[in-house]
Amino acid sequence: MKQRHSVFVASLLSAAFFSLVLSFGEARAVEMPTPVSGIYTNDQAGVKMTFPDGWSGLAITSDTGLMVSAAPGGMSGGTPTKIMLLTIMDKSKVQTAPTDPSSITKDPSSTCGTPSTSSRQVSGVAASEITVECTNAGVASKVKMVVIQTDARWISAMYMAPSAEFDSDLSAFNTAVSTLQVNGATDIGGGVNIGLQLKVQSVMLGGKSLQVDVKSSSTISNFNLDEGSKTLTFKAEGQTGTQGKTEIPIGKMLNGPYTVKIDGTATTDYQVTGAGADVVMTVSYAHSAHDVAVTGASVVPEFPIAVVGVIAALIGIVAVIGRTRLFRNRIQ
C-alpha cells in the first residue's frame, strides 16, 4: 500500500513541478537543488515560511519559478508518503492560476472528487484554500492547497498525504501556513467566503453590561473581559479540518496596540481595521477547540476621553459663572 501511494505522490509531485516549469513556456535550465529545513526564506520574492520540525527537503529553481518540497525525515530516502510543497510562480507565465481547482485535479491517471474551496487569512490578507480527495491505483489521498498572491506572483503551500493519515499532520501544515509571510500580498477575490454569523455576547465594562456584536464561523463561549489584565478571552469551536474566523469590535472594549494568543501561544494571524471605537479585529485559525485571548494597551473608559474633557470643561465654566456677580444678580 505504501509503495502504491508513493507512486501517486510521485505523480502529483511531478505534475506540480512540470506544470510549474512547462506551463511557463520557454523556461531556462533548472538550477541544482538546494537543501531546505526549518525556516525557508526567499528574499527576491519576499517569501518566508517555517516547515515543521523534522521535515526537510529541496528547493528547485528555474528562471520562471521555484518549488520547495519537504517531507518527514527528508527526501533522500525515496518517494515519501507525505509531502509539503511551497511554490512561487510568475503570474505572467502561468497558464492555469493555482486558485483554479483544476490545477491539482488535472492528472489523467487520478480520479478526484469535487474540490471544496474556502477563504482564510494568511499574511494579513484573504487567501484561497482548496481541499480535494483523489484516488490513484486504488489508493485514496487528500490534498490541501493554500494560495496567496502579489501583483506579480502566485505563492502556494500544499500538503499531500494518504486519506487515512491526512489528519495526523494537518495541524502541522496549518501551523506552517500560519508562518507564511509574503511581502506585498493582496486579497484574492472571487473565493468562497467563510460564513460569519452574528453571535451577540456581553461583557462587564466599568460596572455596566456592554453588548458586543461578534461575527464568527465558530461556536463562541466563555466570552469575558478582564479589565485588570486588559484582556478579552473566549472559546472558539468548530469542525476539525475547517477554517474559523471571528470578527470582534475590539475598539469598544480595548485600545491598541494588541497582542493575540491562541491556546496560550502568540499568533500574528489576525487583522485590525478601523480607528478608535470602530476598531474591528479579525482572528483566523484552524478549527478544533481554541482558547483565544486578546490583550490591549488599556481598557476603553465608560466615556471617551474627549467626552470627559468636554464635560469637565462645562463643569468648570458653570462653576466660574456661578461665582460671578453677574450670575448672582440675575438669579436674585
N, C-alpha and C positions, 0 to 999 in steps of 0.2 A: 504493500500500500504506500509506504513512504517513497519507494522508487517511482511509482506511478505519479504521485503528487509532485515529486521533484521534476518530472518531465513537464508537468503542467506549469509549475513555477518557471521553469526554464523557457517555456514557450511565451509566457507572459513577459518575462524579463527581456527576451529577445524582441518581442513585439514593441515593448516600451522603448527600447534603445533604438531599434531601426526606424520606428516612427519618429523618434527624436532626430535622427540623422537624415534618413532618406526623404522624409516629408519636407525637409528644408530646401530640397533642391540640390544644388551643387555644393555639398559640404566638402571641405578640405580634409586631409588625413586626420584621423583621431590621434590625440596625444597619448603618450603612455599613461596608464592608470596610476593614480597616487593613493596611498593608504589613507583611510579615514577612520577615526574613532572619537567618541566624545563629542566635543563642540566642533562643528564644521562651519567655516566662515569663508564667504566669497566676497571680497572687498569690491571687486569690479561690479558685481550685480547688486551689492548692498544686501546680501542674504546671510542669515546666521541661524543655525538650528542645532540643538543638542540631541544626539542619539542616545538611546537608553544605555545604561551601564551593561557592559558585556557584549554590546553589539558593535561590530566593526565591519569595514568593507573597503570599497574602492570608489574613487571619483574618476570618471571618464569624461574627457573634454574634447569638443570639436570646435570649429570656428563659428558654429551656429547654436551651440547649446551645451548643456552639461547634465550628467546624470550621476548621482551618488547612490550606491547600493550598500546596504548594511544588513547583517544577519547575526543571530546569536552565535558567538564564537568565531565570527568572521566568515569570509567567502572562500577560504583556501581549502576547505575540507570537502569540496564537491558542491553540487547544487543544493541549497538549503531548503527546508520545508516552509520556513517563514522568512519574510524579507520586507524591508522598508526601503523605499526609494525617495529621493529628493531630486526633482528635475527643474532646471532653469532653461526656458526656451525663448527664443527671439520671436515675438509675435509676427513680425513681417515675413517670417519664413515657415510658419506653421500652417498647414492646410486645414487641420481639424482642431478647433480650440479644445483644451482639456476639460472645459466646462460642459462639453457635449458628451453625454454618457457613452456614445458610440466609440469614444476614444479608448475605452477599456473593454468594450464588448465586441470588437470587430474581428477577433481571432476566429477564423472559419472552423478551426478544429474544436472549438468550445461551444457549448450551449449555455446561454446566460439567461437568467430571469430578468424581470423588469427592474431596472435600477431605481433606488429610492434617492431622492435629492432633497437637500435642505440647506439652510444658511447657518453659518456660525461666525463668531468674531475671532479673527486671527490678526495679530499685529495691529490691533486697533481699527480694523476695517471689516466689512462684510465679505466673507469668503464663501465659496461654493463647496458643498460636501456631497459626494456620490458614494453609495454603497451598493454592491451587486454581488450575487452569488452565481458562480459558473460551474459547469461540470465538464470535465475532460477525461476521456477514457474511463468513465465510471467513477471518477474521483471529484467530490464537491469541494470547492474552495470559495472563500469570500475575499472581496477586495474593497477597501475603503480608500478614497482619494479626496484630499482637501486641496482646493485650488485658490490661489491668491494672485492678484495681478498688479502690475505697474503700467505706466503708459506704454512701455516698450517690451515687457516680458510677461510670460506666464510662469508662475512658480507653483509646483505641485508636490505634495507629500503623499505617498501611497504606502499602504500596508496590505500584504497578501499572506494568507495562511489557510490551512485546511479548515473547512467549516467547523469541524469538531474541536479544533484548537484555537479558533479565531479569537474568542473572548479572553483567552489566557494572557494575551499580550496587547489587547485593545487599549487598556488603560495606559500602558507604556507608550503606545503610539499617540494617544491623545495628549499625554504629557509632553512628548516630543513636539507635537504640533503647537502646543501652548508656548513653547520656547521659540517658535519660528518668528524671526524678525525680518521685515522687508522694508528697506528704505524706499520712500515714495509710493507705498502701497495705496491703492484706491479701491473703493467698494465695487463689488461685482453685482451688477443689476440683473434683473430678469430671473433670479433664482426663486426657489420656493421659500417664502418667509416662515420663520418659526412662529407658530400661532401663539400669540400672547393674549391672555385673558385677564380682565380686571379682578384683582383679589384684594378687596379693601381690608386694611389692617388698622390697628390703633396702638398708639404709644402714649405714655405719660410724659409731658413736656412742661416744665415749670409748674407742676402740680395740677395740670389740666390735661384732659384727654384730647389727643390730636388724631384726626382721621388721616390715614396715609393711603393714597390710591396707588397700590403696587400693581404692575402688569408683569405676568410671568407665564412661561410654558410649563412651570413646575408646580407641585403642591407645596404651598408655603405654610409653615407653622412656627411656633415659638418666636414670634416677631416681638422684639423687645429693644428699647433704647435705655442704655445705662448712662445717665448724664454724668456720673462721676468719672467714668473712664472714657467718656465721649465716644461710645461705641454702640453701633446698631448691630444686633445679631438676629439671625433667623435660620431656619432649616429649610432646605430646598430638596425635594424628592421627585424622581421621575424614573421612567423605564430605562434600565441599563442598556447602553449601546446607542441611545439617542442623545441629542444635544439639548441643553437647557439654557434659558436666558431669562433674566429678571431685570426689570426697569424699576428704579426706586427714585422718588422725588426727594433725594437726599438733602437738597438745599433747604427744605422746610424744617430739617432737624439738626443738621451738622454743617459747619463751614469747613471748607477745604484748607490746605491740601489733604487728600485722603490716602489711606492705605487699606488694602483689602486682603483678607486671609480666607482661604477655603480649607476647612479641616485643619486649621492651625498653621497652614503653610501660605506664605505671601504669594500673591499672584498679580500679574500685570494684565490679565485677560479681562479688562474692563474699560469702559469709555465714560467720560464725563462731558456733558454738553450743557449749554446754558450758563447763566450767571445769577449770582445772588440767590434769592429764594426759589428761582426757577431752575436751579441746577438739577439735572437728572443723571443718575448713574446707571449704566447697563453692565451687568455682570454676566459672563458666559462661562459655561462649564460642561463637562461630560456628565450625563445623568447617572445617578445612583442616589444615595442619601448624603447630603453635604451640609456641614455647619458653616455658614457664611458670617464673617464679621467685618464690618466697615467702621473704621476709626477716623474721626475728623480732628481738625485742629482745635475746634471749640464748638460748644452747643449753641444753636440759634436761640437768642433770647426770646421771651414771650412777646415783646415788642421789638421791632427792628431798631437798631441804634439810632438811625435817622429820626424815627418817630419819637423815641425817648428824648432826643435832643430838642425837638420841636416842643414837646410837652414841657420840658424843663424851662425852655425859653419863655413859653407862655406864662408859666407859673411865676417866673421871675418878673415878667412885665406886670402881671397883676399885682404882685407884692409891692413893686415900686409905685404903681399908680395908687394903691391903697394908702400909701404913706404920704401922698401929696396933699397939699391944702386944697387944690382944685377939686380933687376927687371927693374929699371930705365935705367941701362946701356944697357939692352937687347932690349929695345924698342926705343933707340935712333938711 
